[in-house]
Amino acid sequence: MKKLDILAAGLLVVGGVNWGLVSVANLDLVARTFGLDFGESNSASKAVYGLVGLAALYQIAQNGGIRRRWSQDTGIRTA
């Protein structure tokens, strides 16, 4: 499960950076990565956007479980 936690967190970082760039620089990094212009999409970019959305839902649903899994190994206790 920890690998899935890391994957979801990484996808959320990708999504957050992408939205930050959209806001600040009017640049869609995911679209640019796949050779598209701002606002365009293809099946690959839609897959990335979908995975980012699923990662967010996973983080919401598993918030307590993620905290328990990671605090047990590191000795850090959360409230």
N, C-alpha and C positions, 0 to 999 in steps of 0.2 A: 504494500500500500504506500510505502514511503516514496517509491519511484513515481507512482501516480501523483502523489502530492507535489513532487518536484516538477513534474511535467505540467501540471495544472498551474503552478505558480509561474513557471516560465512562459506559458501561453498568456497569462494575465499581464506579465511584464510586456510582452509583445503588443498586446492590445492597448495597454496604457501608454506606451511610447508612441504607438501609431496615433491614438486619439490626441495626445499632446502635440504631435507634429501637425496634425490636421488643424488644431486650434491655433498654434503659433505661426506655422509656416505655410499653411494651406497645402500640405504635402501628405499624401496617402502612401506611406512606406510599403504597405502590403501590395497595393496596386503597382507601385513603381518596381517592386521586386519581380513582379511577373510581367514587366514591360508594358504596363497599362498606364493611361493617364488618370488624373484625379477623377474619382467617381465611376470609373469603369470597373467592370468585374468579369471574371471568367470562372470556370469551374474550380481552378486551383485557388484563386483568391477567396472564393465563396467557401471553400473547404477550410481555409485558415480562419476566416471570420466565424464559421460555425464551430470550429474547435475552441476558439477563444470564448465563445458564448457557453459552450459546454463546460469549459474550465471554470467559468464564473459560477455556473449552477452547481458544479461539484464542490467548489469552495464554500458556497452558501450552505449546501446540504451537509457537508462533512466538517464544518467548522469545529465543533466540539471534539470529534474524533481526531482531527489533525492535531489539535492542541494536546490531546492526551498522548498520541503516538510520539510526538516530538519532545514533549516535556519528560516522558519516562526515560528516554535515553540520555538526555543532556543534564538531568538533575535540576532543570529549571521548573519551577512550579508556577502555574498561572492561577489567577483568581477565578 
